[in-house]
Amino acid sequence: MSDQKKTICIIGSGNWGSAVSKLAGESALAQPDKFEERVNMYMYEENFEGQKLTEVVNQKHENVKYLPGVKLPENVVAVPDVVEASKNADVLIFVMPHQFVRETCKRMKEHVKDTALAVSLIKGFDLHPETKGKIAMISNLIEDILGIDCCVLMGANVAPEVAAEQFCETTIGCKTKEQGYLLKSIFEKPYLRVSLCMDIDTVEMCGALINVIAIGVGIVDGMGQGHNTKAAVLRLGLMEMVKFGELFIQDCQKITFFESCGMADLVATCYGGRNRQLGEAVVKSDKPIKQLEKDILRGQSFQGPLVAKEIHEILVERNIVERFPLFEAIYKICNREMEPTEFINCLRCHPAHKFSRKARPSMFFY
């Protein structure tokens, strides 16, 4: 990356995208020698109380629909055209539902600087006929379409708490120290501490799988179970995360699971994330997932059910479904193929409870 001033663009404008725009806008103002002042935020246009949402955001400097009550810096500008928003950017911050990334990148492809750096804050996998039976990272999808490097940022970062400047940590997975330090200068604040990690794929995988486990915790809440049961879901979920990494991530480093992207994000998402809300709602309501999204999220998407489906399809393709009973049970409950009451039986019979004296290739028994 050159020493010229960098232009920042955020691709996405939900509650997390808006919180990130606050971080980026403040950093651009605080470091005028490093960043251009204006920060574009691509926002899918929609109406809000009879006005275009982009116009409301630019007038009030607040995302009144997805992050109400939080003032955004005045140098953050909502732009409804993704090409217009991103064409001059040196740093592209992707924070949008993962199912829309492919088409969005295709629209941007001919207009992005070939020297730009992307960073994905997106939790999910890319399921495509070409990647059947494989883990396809969203960061790799961005790289393949745009022809630029893509780092990742994952951590225990519940958006309203970050926006309220409550202390937290996060993890940036990067390819070089230079990339990591550039991104750190955008995201790090006195209340947001950033760690750099070269284990990009594991960092990104953690972010995707955690949303599925959070649904499991919500199922437990919906059934009226207590903290002990939730702790079991977190423990067994973490074990399946590590097992998944061992099978699908080349050179997966177990220490990465102890970064903010791993254990910390697991705790934060399972106790404060919206996918936990979904798990509880699935137990208490017979409505389909799409209707629950409309009722709970006001237009945003639950990523957990989509990732659960993607995991299921990968495990079926590899014929190893039985090795991940927690993930599989959550998928079936979301798909209304299993009664939520069966979830406790899944925990009770989990293979992690079995003891083996045989030599084992992994850190766990099953």
Order of alpha helices (4+ residues) and beta strands (2+ residues): beta-alpha-beta-beta-beta-alpha-beta-alpha-beta-alpha-beta-alpha-beta-alpha-beta-alpha-beta-alpha-alpha-alpha-alpha-alpha-alpha-alpha-alpha
